[in-house]
Each structure stands twice: as structure tokens, then as C-alpha cells.
Amino acid sequence: MRGHDAALDQAIREVAAVLGDALVRMIFPTPPTEQVDFPETESPHVTAG
């Protein structure tokens, strides 16, 4: 049985972080944009009347 290797543990955490970041970038290729607020008359949920 191998002993505890701190350097290996750190390398595994770093590789996991890089792969996790790459996965998120693949799933969400563009950064989220702020939602534009519409005036109440142009809001999709408001009916004119």
C-alpha cells in the first residue's frame, strides 16, 4: 500500500480543476449576459389595455 503523497494529491486537484473549467466552457461557450429590462409597455408579460 502506498503512503500519502501530498504532491500527487495537489497535482490531482489541479488537473481536476483544469478539466472542470474546460467542461464548463464546453457546456456554456459564451459568458452570460445581463438581462435587458424592458419598459412596462414592451414587457412580454404585460398586455396592453
N, C-alpha and C positions, 0 to 999 in steps of 0.2 A: 504494500500500500504506500502510495506516495505521500510525502509530507506536504504541509501547506506552503504554497509558493505565492507570495504576495505579488511579485512581478507578473506572474501568469494571470492572477486574478485581475490585476489592473489592466493588462492587455485585453483580456476578455471583455471587461466593462467598456473599454474604449472602442473595440471592434463592434460591440453590440450597439453603442451609441451612434456610430457612423452608419451602420446598417439600418437602424431605426430611423435616422434622419433621411436616408436615401429612400426608404419605403414611404415615409410621409410625403416627400417631394414627388414621388411617382404617383401617389394617390391624389394629391392636391397640387397639380403642377403650377397653378397661378396663386399668388397670395390673395387672401380675402380682401375685398374692397369694402369700403364703408357704404352702408345703405343710404341712398339719397332720400331725403324727406320731401314729400310732395305737398303742395298746398292742399287744404282740405277739399277743394273742388276737384282736384285732379287725382285724389287718392282712389285706388281701385276698390276700396270697400265702402265708399260713400256714394249714395245715389242722389242725383240732382232732383230737387223737388221743392 
